[in-house]
């Protein structure tokens, strides 16, 4: 399919054909910018002429033949319908014309009489031919025609009347208002017509998209995007359709695809414009969104009129609109058209001009990066400011690029150490594995006194993540010694790190376990803490010393609710999710993981990986093994095992448990082939890995290996003096391993001991452990001793019965089957049945109003009721047998 808007041109052309065929000769000049379909229209005209039985004489002018006298007219003599005698006569006349000197064809003066006679004789041959047949002459690209041929054509056009001759010429014009010798002649001659080809209309673009089978109906709704990217240029639109067809197998949406064909089309158009226009295109491409006429004028050393004319040309051919490229791919292609040395020099000049104009540091810095170091006092501060902004907006990749450029431009040792530290942070956001080899240099900078406290604190965090607690302890000790000299914020951050150190590495961080609270504050009971990281650290300290006592989960929920309105600190998020996890507020933890994970598309790979791993851990506890496995795989795909540091055990443990529960032994075994950090089993998260590995061993009846892992948990918990609430229920699973080994009495003793310890914590954790043990695969290899668990089972059975069958007890509601409500749905339904509005429920449970609405909708569907008024009798029944809740 050729892309051409014929609705405007053909009414004129048909009339000209009719007049000329009837003996009233006519001439048509078809004009248009590059790629607008001029040549396609001339081919249509030639086809129509042949269909009418006309004698068709065709020629195409060329820049390479502009110095060949009568080169275009000579092409006309090769027409198939031209009798041999007339062809020979034309050849003789052309040979005579070519012998005239070049100055005879100078358009600025009248040609000599002998030249006129030769030209008139040439047209005499054409007139003789027209006496017996309709003659159609087409010449394309007449803007490249040689002067002699132009003289000859104009002579004939002025005398075309009273002959069966139609002359159609195609001329490329850079802008619609451009004039030439031909356009001047055609405007003043009543027998001539001008046809200017304009960009494709929306209707034409729609037809072109619909014609391509690869473009679905949904693509028709994106016509505006197609028209915008192509600028209405048929050449560019055809290239977009070609690229779209090539990428159809990839299942892309309805928007246009800019690929190889589009790039080649842009290259062609840029190659066709004049050199001044090409230079302005380069300037616009280099400046991007910062481009203005005045700035391009200064950058390219061109007068204002030249810039305006060039921008008009680029607009006319569909590459730009209002000084900006219509497609990013077009801008990239034009940039690549520049010579590298010229591009670098212009980037440096652009940086200086933009800085002088007060442009944003990010804009100026982008040119400093592209142009390389410059010896300007403002260059380094500009790069650093732009890098800081990039980090604040989660553009870690951009920050990394800017900091690398700043490192090359810096010569001061202290400032260079600070830049390296900031670069480590940006690298960590993208790939923590790349940071490992930079930490030694950063540690040397700290020991040399080159790092300020803020960067030394970051060093501690990186060392803890990478499994280097002893090096972290060294830096912490140095900071401890200088604590009196630390400013308020650094002092608070130091104490926050101490708490994390004590929580993650219980043995090495033991001396920090009972330190002062960050900032001297207690867990904030209010919404939206001023310092989320400190509040999160307080939660960890409470978990470490007292376990998930009353108030911990509530504070964690408030903390997350406050963070949801901003870009959350991952330290605060990690502490809050850990608190919900340890307090067994699993529904809430799962909801927050989903919310944070869905909103993390703009975050760095490291952040997305951490959130995916957290979600996998929670979903495993909830028994959603398919989702847990998917999230664990996503986490492990975002970061390599080496990049995870000691956090590797989080996604690995979740995947092992999910695979084990699904019976995929090979999938679980693959996880054990991944090398682990040496310090993993010095950390609390490492206990999760031990338990997961032990449960895998249980699933394949390797009871001795399983018992070894569970006893390792026991020994570490005792050595670290961890609170019983974080014991990970190792005794329950150890009992199962002992039973498998035939040590029934020892297994029962372990369970009785576990049962007595749980009485001092809460009943809900016991119930969850029993449920978890049964989900793990009861009966697959052995039968778990149950005498010590009968009380917990009875409680769980009673609560499940009420949840499942309660509505059957309400005669007014009929005999309807009721699905089990989740804990979150129960809480929302209970509050709704008490008359609270959705907003009040959201405030009380620290969730969004949308979440409340979703819970109520699912509750109505499960219970088969129409609204709140039907909830009261049901929730009253549920309350009578409901176990004590461990959430809000």
FENKA-V761941 format. One record per pair of residues at least 24 apart in sequence whose ideal C-beta (glycine too) atoms are under 6 Angstrom apart, sorted by the first residue. I is the first residue (numbers start at 1). J is the second residue. If there is no record, write none. Layout:
i->(I/I)
j->(J/J)
This chain:
i->(1/2/3/3/3/3/4/4/5/5/5/9/12/12/16/20/21/23/25/25/25/25/26/26/27/27/27/27/28/28/29/29/29/29/30/30/31/31/31/32/33/33/34/34/34/35/35/35/36/37/37/38/38/39/42/42/42/45/46/49/54/54/55/55/55/56/57/58/59/60/60/61/61/61/61/62/63/66/68/69/69/70/70/70/70/70/71/72/72/72/73/73/86/86/89/90/93/93/93/105/105/105/119/119/123/127/130/130/130/134/135/136/137/138/139/140/142/142/143/143/154/160/161/174/175/175/175/199/200/212/214/214/218/219/222/222/225/225/226/228/229/229/229/230/231/231/232/233/235/236/236/239/258/258/262/263/266/266/267/269/270/270/277/277/280/280/281/281/282/285/285/285/286/290/291/298/299/344/347/348/361/361/362/362/365/369/369/373/373/380/380/380/394/394/396/396/396/396/399/400/414/417/417/417/421/429/429/430/431/432/432/433/433/433/435/436/446/453/453/457/460/465/466/467/467/467/467/469/469/473/492/492/492/496/496/496/499/499/499/503/503/504/504/505/505/506/523/527/527/528/532/532/532/533/533/533/535/536/536/536/536/539/539/540/543/547/547/548/548/548/552/552/553/553/553/554/556/557/558/560/561/570/577/584/584/584/585/586/586/586/587/587/587/589/590/593/605/608/609/609/609/613/613/616/616/617/617/620/620/620/623/625/625/625/628/628/629/629/641/646/646/646/646/649/649/649/649/649/653/653/653/656/656/657/660/660/660/668/687/687/691/694/698/701/703/703/703/706/707/707/710/724/725/729/732/732/736/739/740/747/748/748/751/752/755/764/766/767/767/798/799/802/802/806/806/807/809/810/816/818/819/824/825/825/828/828/829/829/829/830/832/832/833/833/833/845)
j->(211/40/208/234/237/238/37/40/200/201/204/195/193/195/193/166/134/164/160/161/163/165/166/191/157/160/167/192/168/193/169/182/186/194/170/195/171/173/196/197/316/317/269/272/317/233/235/269/197/197/234/170/197/140/138/140/170/168/138/136/134/136/81/133/135/136/137/138/139/140/141/141/142/144/145/144/144/146/146/98/148/94/97/98/148/149/146/139/145/149/149/152/125/129/125/125/118/121/122/147/148/151/152/155/156/163/163/164/165/164/165/166/167/168/169/170/169/171/171/172/185/191/191/313/312/313/316/232/232/241/245/248/254/254/254/255/255/256/256/326/256/326/327/318/318/326/318/318/265/265/318/265/327/329/329/333/330/333/333/317/334/337/310/313/307/310/314/334/338/331/334/335/346/363/323/353/350/371/371/374/385/386/386/389/402/401/405/408/409/406/409/410/602/603/426/429/430/604/426/426/450/445/450/451/455/604/606/604/643/606/643/640/642/643/462/466/475/486/490/493/497/645/645/645/646/677/679/505/508/508/518/519/534/533/534/537/537/540/541/540/544/683/684/682/683/720/555/558/562/562/563/569/572/569/571/572/559/571/572/575/576/575/579/575/582/723/725/582/583/725/579/583/580/583/585/888/580/846/846/592/846/607/614/765/768/886/887/618/621/622/822/823/824/618/618/618/638/638/635/638/639/650/651/651/654/650/654/654/657/658/775/658/661/662/654/658/655/658/674/677/679/680/683/680/685/686/688/689/688/689/692/692/696/692/695/696/699/696/713/728/728/733/736/781/737/740/741/737/734/737/734/757/761/769/769/773/784/782/782/785/785/788/788/788/788/886/792/792/796/881/883/878/881/877/878/874/877/873/864/863/862/855/855/859/852/855/859/871/875/875/868/871/871/872/875/888)
